Amino acid sequence: MFDPQEFQDYFTLWNLENEIHSPEWPLFRTPAAVEQVKERAISIIGTGMVSISAFIIAFNQLRSEGGIVQVRKPKLPEVEELLTAEQYHSLPSAVLQRRFKNDPEFRSQVQNLIALGQI
């Protein structure tokens, strides 16, 4: 049998490092899902050694079987707002010059507005 404290430590590590091991786990995490993952991990470990992989496997199995369900929506990636002609014209010329010189993304957006004939 494995050490219960070691089991809890590995679970905590997996839970904290979910962006590395199981990036979708936060979308499924509920108190019930935590217990299900722990129970499945125990059955995977059996009399063997505790490892993070037991929690990864347990989560993946439960998710694919429908044993746990997604309770949160994923965060949408932040969409970078494109520079508009109106925004461009509202900026002081000194700011335009500095940003055009030092900010490659800003420069690209200004060149795009020029190519589109908007400025």
C-alpha positions in Angstrom: 0.0 0.0 0.0 1.2 3.5 -0.7 1.7 6.4 1.8 -1.5 8.5 2.0 0.5 11.7 2.5 2.6 11.0 -0.6 -0.6 10.3 -2.5 -2.0 13.7 -1.4 1.2 15.5 -2.2 1.3 14.1 -5.7 -2.4 15.0 -6.2 -1.7 18.5 -5.0 1.3 18.8 -7.3 -0.8 17.6 -10.3 -3.6 19.9 -9.3 -1.3 22.9 -9.1 0.6 22.1 -12.3 -2.5 21.3 -14.4 -1.5 23.7 -17.2 1.5 21.3 -17.8 -0.1 17.9 -17.1 -3.8 18.2 -17.7 -4.6 21.7 -19.0 -8.4 21.0 -19.3 -8.7 19.9 -15.6 -9.8 23.3 -14.3 -12.8 23.1 -16.7 -13.9 19.9 -14.9 -12.8 20.5 -11.3 -15.6 20.2 -8.7 -15.4 18.5 -5.3 -17.1 15.4 -6.8 -14.6 15.3 -9.7 -11.7 15.6 -7.3 -12.9 12.6 -5.4 -13.5 10.6 -8.6 -10.0 11.4 -9.9 -8.5 10.4 -6.6 -10.5 7.1 -6.5 -9.6 6.2 -10.0 -5.9 7.1 -9.4 -5.9 4.7 -6.4 -7.3 1.9 -8.6 -4.6 2.7 -11.2 -1.8 2.7 -8.6 -2.9 -0.5 -6.9 0.1 -1.6 -4.9 2.5 0.3 -7.1 4.2 3.6 -6.6 2.4 6.9 -6.5 3.1 9.3 -9.4 1.6 12.2 -11.2 0.9 10.0 -14.2 -1.8 8.1 -12.2 -3.8 11.4 -11.9 -3.3 12.2 -15.6 -4.5 8.8 -16.6 -7.4 8.9 -14.1 -8.6 12.3 -15.4 -8.3 11.3 -19.0 -10.2 8.1 -18.5 -13.0 9.7 -16.5 -13.3 12.5 -19.1 -13.4 10.2 -22.1 -15.9 7.9 -20.3 -18.1 10.8 -19.4 -17.6 10.0 -15.7 -16.9 13.7 -15.1 -18.4 16.5 -17.0 -17.1 19.9 -18.0 -18.6 22.6 -15.7 -16.8 25.7 -17.0 -16.2 27.2 -20.5 -12.6 27.7 -21.6 -11.3 31.2 -21.5 -11.2 32.7 -24.9 -7.8 34.0 -26.0 -7.5 37.8 -25.8 -8.0 39.2 -29.2 -5.7 42.1 -30.0 -7.6 45.1 -31.2 -6.6 46.4 -34.5 -5.8 50.0 -34.9 -8.5 52.0 -36.7 -8.0 55.1 -38.8 -10.0 57.1 -36.2 -7.6 55.9 -33.4 -4.6 56.7 -35.6 -5.9 60.3 -36.2 -6.6 60.8 -32.5 -3.0 60.2 -31.5 -0.5 63.2 -31.3 2.1 63.2 -33.9 5.0 62.7 -31.4 3.3 59.6 -30.1 2.7 58.3 -33.6 6.4 58.8 -34.5 7.7 57.2 -31.3 5.4 54.2 -31.5 6.0 53.7 -35.3 9.7 53.7 -34.6 9.7 51.5 -31.5 6.7 49.2 -31.7 6.8 46.7 -34.6 3.1 45.6 -34.1 1.9 49.3 -34.2 4.1 49.9 -37.3 2.5 46.8 -39.0 -1.0 48.1 -38.2 -0.2 51.6 -39.5 1.2 50.1 -42.7 -1.9 48.0 -43.1 -4.1 51.1 -42.8 -1.9 52.8 -45.4 -2.2 49.8 -47.7 -6.0 49.8 -47.3 -6.0 53.5 -48.2 -7.6 54.4 -44.8 -4.9 56.9 -43.8 
